[in-house]
Amino acid sequence: MFGLAERLQRLPPYLFAELDAMKRKKLREGVKLIDFGVGDPDLPTPPHIVEAMKKAVEKVENQKYPSYEGMLSFREAVADFYKRRKGVDLDPEKEVIALIGSKEGIAHLPLAYVNSGDIVLCPDPGYPVYPSSAILADGKPYFMPLKKENGFLPDLQAIPDDVARKAKIMFLNYPNNPTASVAEKDFIKEVIEFCNDRKIVLAHDAAYSEITFDYRARSFLEVGIEGVIEFNSLSKTYNMTGWRIGFAAGCPEVLAGLLKVKTNVDSGVFQAVQEAAIAALTGSDEVIDENNRIYKERRDTLIEGLKEVGLNAEKPKATFYVWCEVPEGYTSMEFTKKLLNDAGILVTPGIGFGEHGEGFVRFALTRDVGVIQEAVERLKGLSL
Ligand SMILES: *Cc1c(COP(=O)(O)O)cnc(C)c1O
């Protein structure tokens, strides 16, 4: 009746309505579903972080408006974390800002740099917020295919010159959701050069930077900072998805653009949450190691099980996802429905992450190892 803005009508259609209905039906029938669909850690926030929050919430000064860019003590804690975990020196005053979860910063970045009709380069498959944020800023997403034969890295040479000329931002995400692939130094160097040469803001989403198995994921900021903004988050690293705190680090000029949008939209992160985040970022890394031990056991159990039933998935070095090839004769949506109907197992069809996600389904390792074993038993009963 009120006429939705065209930009909302341009957002991609929601593909999962039918799947959601099938899931509700199964639940009504009393089927015990095993849900590998959600990328939300099942493990609790470590107790020392919760305790820090309890103390912080009682302080009167924390009950007031916070600063837009985040408390200096929070930004110093981020700098400490980047030094310790990534070997990157950040100036907490100029090279870090607080975010209300990294999704918030990602979604607002195009408002700072995209004019009507400008292009935003987005990975396909990828986190749906990248193209949506481009559309909400009246920009146009251009999808860079992530193909298995390229290690799920984009082929920069394949981006047409006229597209690159009109591009203002390139989004990338390594360790990657949904493919669980990683990026090494040579590629990072190449992509920073590519973007610098064309005055494209390189926006790297490092949400899974610490979820790694006998592997260290590099920060893009280790390779270059000019024109690079790196988004990170406490959500996955410290099991804090509900707390809504993340940060952006990198090129001061790019951060200033994002902050200018934010000062007109939000009023910062609750200081008590920032204090809890400081406890997380400056606390023992043992909590990260413990998380990763748990995810690794789950990963190995699922990968082994998938192999046994003849499903093909590479063993990931990072993230809590397994990107599994769909057997011949199915689309990713058909295979997802079959797993739901015949085994009560919920996964995410690759097509939900973009056209080039077709041919894969994503398992999130956010279930206990016993549940994963049960899922493997169910899979053994399937004829594929
Ligand atoms: C989970 C996730 C995030 C983190 O979002 P927050 O808003 O920080 O909770 C960002 N990017 C990707 C790709 C993710 O999967």
The ligand as a MOL file (V3000), in Angstrom:
LIG
                    3D

  0  0  0     0  0            999 V3000
M  V30 BEGIN CTAB
M  V30 COUNTS 15 15 0 0 0
M  V30 BEGIN ATOM
M  V30 1 C 29.1980 -14.8180 11.0440 0
M  V30 2 C 29.7350 -13.9570 9.9820 0
M  V30 3 C 30.0040 -12.6280 10.2340 0
M  V30 4 C 29.8990 -12.0890 11.6480 0
M  V30 5 O 28.8480 -11.3010 11.8350 0
M  V30 6 P 28.6960 -10.4910 13.1910 0
M  V30 7 O 27.7840 -9.4080 12.7500 0
M  V30 8 O 30.0300 -9.9850 13.6240 0
M  V30 9 O 28.0820 -11.4090 14.1910 0
M  V30 10 C 30.5250 -11.8370 9.2250 0
M  V30 11 N 30.8060 -12.3840 8.0170 0
M  V30 12 C 30.5910 -13.6700 7.7570 0
M  V30 13 C 30.9720 -14.2180 6.4400 0
M  V30 14 C 30.0350 -14.4900 8.7250 0
M  V30 15 O 29.8030 -15.7690 8.4410 0
M  V30 END ATOM
M  V30 BEGIN BOND
M  V30 1 1 1 2
M  V30 2 1 2 3
M  V30 3 2 2 14
M  V30 4 1 3 4
M  V30 5 2 3 10
M  V30 6 1 4 5
M  V30 7 1 5 6
M  V30 8 2 6 7
M  V30 9 1 6 8
M  V30 10 1 6 9
M  V30 11 1 10 11
M  V30 12 2 11 12
M  V30 13 1 12 13
M  V30 14 1 12 14
M  V30 15 1 14 15
M  V30 END BOND
M  V30 END CTAB
M  END
